Amino acid sequence: MKKILGLLAGSILLSGCATIVGDDTQLVQVNSEPTGVQFQIKDETGATVAQGTTPQGVTLAKSDGSYFGKKSYQITMGKDGFSPVTLPIKASANGWYIGGNIVFGGLIGWLAVDPFNGGMYTLKPKQVTAVMVPQAQ
């Protein structure tokens, strides 16, 4: 029994809190007024990572897997007769990373485990809504 408790305690101490409760991806809802708008999402390298038609949910990575490698995106929306709209989606540290490591992960969680995993980040906004403006004729 002591061995099991020791292994469990060791597992918790070697894990970061955000990694325990977070995920490396996040669903972002893409909406527009009017609906039926084409969109394209590019990451910070300029690579297209998703495209579709509103309304639609897309799953995006929160980290690039490098040390503190949070992701950022640009979503561009367009529809005939409307001016194109470009909006940012950015990752920021979440409460589990900041506060949870005080209880569970400590310095190992803050500096060794969570910085490599996207679980420490939240993409914002979680729901993107573009109000399309008709082009002047």
C-alpha positions in Angstrom: 0.0 0.0 0.0 2.8 2.4 0.8 4.4 1.7 -2.6 1.2 2.5 -4.4 0.7 5.8 -2.4 4.4 6.6 -3.1 4.0 6.0 -6.8 0.8 8.1 -6.9 2.4 10.9 -5.0 5.5 10.8 -7.3 3.3 10.9 -10.4 1.5 13.9 -9.2 4.7 15.7 -8.2 6.3 15.0 -11.6 3.2 16.3 -13.5 2.3 19.9 -14.0 -1.2 20.9 -13.0 -2.3 22.3 -16.3 -1.1 19.2 -18.0 -3.2 17.1 -15.6 -6.4 19.0 -16.2 -5.8 20.7 -19.6 -5.7 19.5 -23.2 -3.2 20.3 -25.9 -6.0 21.4 -28.3 -9.2 23.6 -27.9 -12.4 23.9 -29.8 -13.0 27.4 -31.1 -16.4 28.3 -32.5 -16.4 30.4 -35.7 -19.5 32.5 -36.3 -20.6 35.4 -38.5 -23.4 37.7 -39.3 -24.7 36.8 -41.8 -23.9 33.0 -41.7 -22.4 31.1 -44.7 -19.1 33.1 -44.7 -15.9 31.3 -45.9 -13.0 31.5 -43.4 -9.4 30.5 -43.3 -7.2 30.2 -40.2 -3.4 30.6 -40.4 -0.9 30.1 -37.6 2.0 32.3 -36.7 4.1 30.7 -39.5 1.5 31.6 -42.1 0.5 27.9 -42.6 -3.2 27.3 -43.2 -4.5 25.1 -40.3 -8.2 25.2 -40.9 -10.9 26.5 -43.3 -14.6 26.2 -43.7 -17.9 28.0 -43.7 -19.6 29.6 -40.7 -21.0 28.5 -38.3 -18.4 25.9 -37.6 -16.2 24.7 -34.7 -12.5 24.1 -35.3 -10.0 22.3 -33.1 -6.7 24.2 -32.8 -3.4 23.4 -31.1 -2.6 25.6 -28.1 1.2 25.0 -28.2 3.8 24.2 -30.9 5.5 21.7 -28.5 8.5 23.9 -27.9 9.4 25.4 -24.5 6.7 28.0 -23.8 5.7 27.7 -27.4 2.2 29.1 -27.3 0.3 29.4 -30.6 -1.4 32.4 -32.3 -3.7 32.5 -35.2 -5.3 34.9 -37.7 -8.7 34.1 -39.0 -9.8 35.8 -42.3 -13.4 35.7 -43.3 -14.8 36.7 -46.7 -18.1 36.6 -48.6 -19.0 38.1 -52.0 -20.4 41.6 -51.5 -18.9 42.1 -48.1 -15.6 43.5 -46.9 -13.1 40.9 -45.6 -12.6 40.6 -41.8 -9.4 39.4 -40.1 -9.4 38.7 -36.4 -6.7 37.3 -34.0 -6.9 34.2 -31.8 -4.2 34.1 -29.2 -3.0 31.7 -26.4 -2.5 32.9 -22.9 -1.7 31.1 -19.6 -4.7 29.8 -17.9 -5.6 29.6 -14.2 -4.7 26.0 -13.8 -1.1 26.7 -14.8 -0.8 29.8 -12.6 -2.7 28.7 -9.5 -2.8 24.9 -9.9 0.9 24.4 -9.8 1.0 25.9 -6.3 -1.0 22.9 -5.1 0.1 20.1 -7.5 3.0 20.8 -9.7 5.3 23.3 -8.0 8.4 24.4 -9.9 8.5 21.2 -11.9 5.1 21.9 -13.2 5.8 25.6 -13.8 9.2 25.2 -15.5 9.6 21.6 -16.7 6.3 20.0 -17.6 3.6 22.5 -18.5 5.7 24.8 -20.7 6.0 21.9 -23.3 2.3 21.0 -23.2 -0.5 23.1 -24.6 -2.6 22.4 -21.4 -1.2 25.5 -19.8 -2.8 27.7 -22.4 -6.3 28.9 -23.3 -7.1 30.2 -26.7 -9.0 33.5 -26.7 -11.5 34.2 -27.9 -13.2 30.8 -27.5 -15.9 32.0 -29.9 -15.1 34.2 -32.8 -17.9 36.2 -34.4 -17.4 38.5 -37.3 -20.1 41.1 -38.3 -19.6 41.4 -42.0 -20.0 44.9 -43.5 -21.5 45.2 -47.1 -19.1 46.7 -49.6 -20.1 50.1 -51.0 -21.3 49.9 -54.6 
